[in-house]
Amino acid sequence: MGIAVITWDGKFLNCPNDFDGTLIWGDLNTEALQDIWRRRNEHMTKYHLSHEWDKLPAICQACNDWQIVGEERFDEHGNSVNKNYNAKGKVFERGQ
């Protein structure tokens, strides 16, 4: 999850589709960006990669932008790439 959405007053939102700021992960006035980023990604990525869409926040369940996380990946020549990312952001081989 590589997008950081920060409001004018320092709130870290979940994604750019949260127009009303309903899902706030932290406040940059009181927390470090790295801490908020890590917390958000550890929480959200585990459900994306396991395709447990029903465990995501309600605002995410009506969106299909996130459904591509964990999809089969291809290189520039169209060959299947046997890699993906786990909840800690580390690359792993599929089947591990």
Summary of the structure (lengths in Angstrom):
residues: 96
radius of gyration: 14.8
end to end distance: 20.9
largest distance: 45.6
contacts: 210
relative contact order: 0.15
helix: 29%
strand: 20%
